[in-house]
Amino acid sequence: MRFWIVTVILVALYVWSISGIPYSGIRENAGSITKAILSGIVHPDWDYVYLPEGEDLLRGMLDTIAIALLGTVVSAILCIPFAFWAANNLSKIKVITGSGKFVLSLIRTFPEIVMAILFIKAVGPGPYAGVLALGLHSVGMLGKLYAEAIEKMDRGPVEALIACGAGRLQILWYAVIPQVLPDFFSLMLYRFEINLRSATILGMIGAGGIGTPLIFALDSRNWPRVGIILLGIIVTITLVDMISSYIRKKLV
């Protein structure tokens, strides 16, 4: 009985969601536009891979990787104190850890694209705004994951050092950090994969990277260039995922 109730509720939600989407039919030139897009993607502009005189695919992808990497490094450093603040097993006062978790949740509330627009208004368009947006937004998620890694650590070494009369800094340095550091690096690599995808999108609103020439190519309907940029994004993200997965398996 419960299964059918849940099924009816889900179907009702889907019907309600679909009914709210305005539909005015398919445009007359939709077929020709779709054909042009597919033709451009199938026959990409290989000359755009490298242009000695200016902006090209390689420079755009390197900028995107640099934005994602810097944003990840910034967030990985900034979120460490927040992670120790929010970890339940490092403080007996629940208000302290609860406030830390609330701050991390508050940071995660704002999407990267909203932060990127704010930083573009503040510091101007370009990679700097993208790094700031990814760095600040990633603090919320990385801080949460770091706190969970701290909460899962073995309490044995901590209790042994306490029994020996070690101070808080000694406990942190010799018992806590050696246990959580591999998880920290693994999570940082995972976040770098996510930030690399986000950096591509942020470039489309002026935050630097390959997204900027992509939106220009879309606006000018230069489908062969769109095709080679999409191909470059797919290849880059696939390679980064493979390398990152290999390193994470070695760490954890």
Secondary structure, 3 states (H helix, E strand, C coil): CHHHHHHHHHHHHHHHHHHCCCCCCCCCCHHHHHHHHHHHHHCCCHHHHCCCCCCCHHHHHHHHHHHHHHHHHHHHHHHHHHHHHHCHHHCCCHHHHHHHHHHHHHHHHCCHHHHHHHHHHHHCCCHHHHHHHHHHHHHHHHHHHHHHHHHCCCCHHHHHHHHCCCCHHHHHHHHHHHHHHHHHHHHHHHHHHHHHHHHHHHHHHCCCCCHHHHHHHHHCCCHHHHHHHHHHHHHHHHHHHHHHHHHHHHHC
